[in-house]
């Protein structure tokens, strides 16, 4: 059952770039080994943290091919595939090679602010057409609209929709989903620092940014929470409280790439309109490290 494979810590992988801003496949190999050796349960390719809006379709296809080849089925793969043009998204779905991919993670339509019925119908069309299961992704801070829990629960009845990455930051909304969802529908935290409290009322894990840089400690935290050891999980969680906001202060993945550069995994390069971290932000991150 795919839901069992996607419990615990998923990492929303960054896309490493060279100084010339080409995809850096040597660094990507390092990142894959670094996160897998750190104990992540699955990898998310081409999510927001991958700077998917500024990589080309050809680059995305090659990154996915490279990851499949290097990972060689050691952990499950989830592929980010979303958009705000439903028909275009369905066309893209036919073009992507999803062999070896366990599920797609699809963000709620952004910018055009559809109604709840529009969001529902968008996902139904996608789930009907997708050859692999779909994980919903609600992130109002990026999309400009919130997917209401009632909409999530309607979609949870679809046989090809298996879960939601909830990044609304609204714990009451997440609790409503947890209480009323089908047993096999996964509630996944989309906020690193809310993972432990969300696990307390039914979340099965997280799709994480911090796990790029701190996979071992972050995975241990999530495993402790899933085992019901909230005291020790909370102690680990509090270690991330100061550094977490710095990951997003100048845009994601600006901050986490600073940490990865310090650890020798990849450069801190990002593509416009994002800018590499300012010296002030780097200094504050380095002090915390």
C-alpha positions in Angstrom: 0.0 0.0 0.0 1.6 3.3 -1.1 0.4 5.1 2.0 2.7 3.0 4.1 5.7 3.9 2.0 5.1 7.6 2.3 5.0 7.9 6.1 7.7 9.8 8.0 10.0 12.3 6.5 9.9 13.3 2.8 12.4 15.9 1.7 11.5 18.5 -0.8 14.8 18.5 -2.7 16.6 21.6 -3.8 17.9 21.8 -7.3 21.7 22.5 -7.0 23.1 24.9 -9.5 26.7 25.7 -10.7 28.1 29.2 -10.5 26.9 29.6 -14.1 23.3 28.6 -12.9 23.3 25.2 -14.8 21.9 22.2 -13.0 24.8 20.7 -11.0 24.4 16.9 -11.3 27.5 16.2 -9.2 26.0 18.2 -6.3 22.6 16.6 -6.9 24.2 13.2 -6.4 25.8 14.4 -3.2 22.4 15.8 -2.0 20.7 12.5 -2.7 23.3 10.5 -0.8 23.3 13.1 2.0 19.6 12.9 2.6 19.2 9.2 2.1 22.1 8.4 4.4 20.4 10.8 6.9 17.4 8.5 6.9 14.7 10.3 4.9 11.8 8.0 4.0 11.1 9.4 0.5 12.2 12.1 -1.9 10.1 14.9 -3.5 11.5 16.0 -6.9 10.4 19.2 -8.6 8.6 20.8 -5.7 8.6 24.5 -4.7 12.0 24.1 -3.0 13.4 22.8 -6.3 12.8 26.2 -7.9 10.5 24.4 -10.3 9.1 27.7 -11.6 12.5 28.7 -13.0 13.6 25.3 -14.4 12.7 24.3 -17.9 10.7 21.2 -18.8 13.8 19.6 -20.3 15.8 20.2 -17.0 12.9 18.8 -15.0 12.8 15.7 -17.1 16.6 15.2 -16.9 16.6 15.8 -13.1 13.9 13.2 -12.7 15.7 10.7 -14.9 19.0 11.3 -13.0 17.3 10.9 -9.6 15.6 7.7 -10.6 18.8 6.2 -11.9 20.9 7.2 -8.8 18.3 6.3 -6.2 17.6 3.0 -7.9 14.4 2.3 -5.9 16.1 2.6 -2.5 13.4 5.0 -1.4 10.1 6.1 -3.0 9.9 9.1 -5.2 7.2 11.8 -5.4 7.1 14.2 -8.3 5.8 17.8 -8.1 3.4 18.5 -10.9 0.9 21.4 -10.5 -0.4 24.5 -12.2 -3.2 27.0 -12.5 -4.2 26.0 -16.1 -6.0 22.7 -15.8 -5.9 21.7 -19.4 -2.2 22.5 -19.8 -1.5 20.5 -16.6 -3.3 17.5 -18.1 -1.2 17.8 -21.2 2.0 18.0 -19.1 0.9 14.9 -17.2 1.0 13.0 -20.5 4.5 14.1 -21.3 6.2 13.3 -18.0 7.7 9.8 -17.6 6.2 8.8 -14.2 7.6 5.2 -14.3 9.2 4.5 -11.0 7.3 7.4 -9.3 5.0 6.5 -6.4 2.8 9.6 -6.5 2.6 13.2 -7.7 2.3 16.2 -5.4 0.1 18.9 -7.0 -0.3 22.4 -5.6 -3.7 24.0 -5.5 -4.2 26.4 -8.5 -2.5 29.7 -7.7 -2.9 33.3 -8.8 -6.3 33.0 -10.4 -8.0 32.3 -7.1 -10.7 29.7 -8.2 -13.8 29.0 -6.1 -13.8 25.9 -3.9 -15.8 24.1 -6.6 -13.2 25.1 -9.2 -10.4 23.7 -7.0 -12.4 20.5 -6.5 -13.0 20.0 -10.3 -9.4 20.8 -11.1 -8.2 18.0 -8.8 -10.9 15.6 -10.0 -9.7 16.1 -13.6 -6.1 15.6 -12.6 -6.8 12.5 -10.5 -8.9 10.9 -13.2 -6.1 11.3 -15.7 -3.1 10.6 -13.5 -1.4 7.1 -13.9 -0.1 7.4 -10.3 -1.8 8.5 -7.1 -2.2 12.2 -6.3 -1.3 14.1 -3.1 -3.0 17.5 -2.7 -1.0 20.5 -1.6 -2.6 23.4 0.2 -0.3 26.4 0.7 -2.4 29.6 0.8 0.7 31.8 1.4 1.9 31.0 -2.1 -1.4 30.3 -4.0 -3.5 33.2 -2.8 -6.4 30.9 -1.8 -7.1 28.4 0.9 -8.4 24.9 0.1 -11.2 24.6 2.6 -11.2 21.4 4.7 -14.6 20.5 3.3 -13.0 20.6 -0.2 -10.1 18.4 1.0 -12.6 15.9 2.5 -14.7 15.8 -0.7 -11.5 15.0 -2.7 -10.4 12.4 -0.1 -13.2 10.2 -1.4 -11.6 10.0 -4.8 -9.8 6.6 -5.2 -6.7 8.1 -6.8 -6.2 10.9 -4.2 -4.3 9.6 -1.3 -3.4 12.5 0.9 -2.7 16.2 1.4 0.4 18.2 2.2 -1.2 20.8 4.5 0.8 24.1 4.7 -2.0 26.5 5.7 -0.5 26.8 9.2 -4.0 26.5 10.5 -4.0 23.7 13.1 -7.7 23.9 13.6 -8.2 23.3 9.9 -5.8 20.4 10.0 -7.6 18.9 13.0 -10.9 19.1 11.1 -9.3 17.1 8.3 -7.8 14.6 10.7 -11.1 14.0 12.4 -13.3 13.5 9.3 -10.9 12.0 6.7 -11.0 8.3 5.6 -8.6 6.1 7.5 -6.2 5.6 4.6 -6.1 9.3 3.6 -2.7 10.8 4.6 -2.5 14.1 6.4 1.1 15.3 5.8 2.6 18.4 7.4 3.8 21.1 5.1 5.3 23.2 7.8 8.4 21.8 9.4 7.9 23.3 12.8 4.2 22.1 13.0 5.1 18.4 12.3 5.3 17.3 15.9 2.0 18.9 17.0 0.3 17.7 13.8 1.5 14.1 14.4 -0.2 14.3 17.8 -3.6 14.4 16.2 -3.0 12.1 13.2 -0.5 13.4 10.6 1.7 10.7 9.2 4.8 12.8 8.6 6.1 15.8 6.7 7.4 17.0 3.4 10.3 19.0 4.7 12.7 21.8 3.6 15.0 21.5 6.7 15.5 17.8 5.9 17.7 18.9 3.0 20.3 20.2 5.4 19.6 18.3 8.7 18.3 15.0 7.6 19.5 12.9 10.5 18.2 15.1 13.3 15.0 15.9 11.5 14.2 12.3 10.6 14.9 11.3 14.3 12.4 14.0 15.4 9.7 12.8 13.1 10.3 9.1 14.0 10.1 9.9 17.8 6.8 11.8 17.2 5.3 8.9 15.2 6.3 6.6 18.0 4.4 8.8 20.5 7.5 10.1 22.2 6.5 13.7 22.1 8.8 14.8 24.9 12.0 13.9 23.0 10.6 14.9 19.7 9.7 18.3 21.1 13.2 18.8 22.4 14.6 18.2 18.9 11.9 20.4 17.4 12.9 23.3 19.6 16.4 23.1 18.2 15.1 24.2 14.9 13.0 27.2 16.1 15.7 29.8 15.6 17.0 28.7 12.3 13.7 27.8 10.6 12.5 31.4 9.9 15.9 32.2 8.4 15.3 29.6 5.7 12.5 31.7 4.3 13.4 35.3 5.1 14.7 36.0 1.6 12.7 33.3 -0.2 12.8 29.5 -0.3 15.3 27.8 -0.9 17.7 30.7 -0.4 18.3 29.9 3.3 18.6 26.2 3.1 21.1 26.5 0.2 23.3 28.6 2.4 23.4 25.7 4.9 24.0 23.2 2.2 26.9 25.3 0.8 28.4 25.5 4.3 28.2 21.7 4.6 29.9 21.2 1.2 26.9 19.7 -0.6 26.1 22.4 -3.2 26.4 26.1 -3.9 24.1 28.7 -2.6 23.2 29.8 -6.1 19.5 30.4 -6.9 17.9 31.6 -10.1 16.2 35.0 -10.6 13.9 36.4 -9.4 15.3 34.9 -6.3 18.7 36.3 -5.2 21.5 34.6 -3.3 21.4 35.3 0.4 22.7 38.6 1.6 25.8 38.6 3.7 23.7 39.6 6.8 21.5 36.6 6.4 24.4 34.3 5.8 26.2 35.6 9.0 23.1 34.9 11.1 22.7 31.4 9.7 26.4 30.7 10.2 26.2 31.8 13.9 23.3 29.5 14.5 25.2 26.6 12.8 
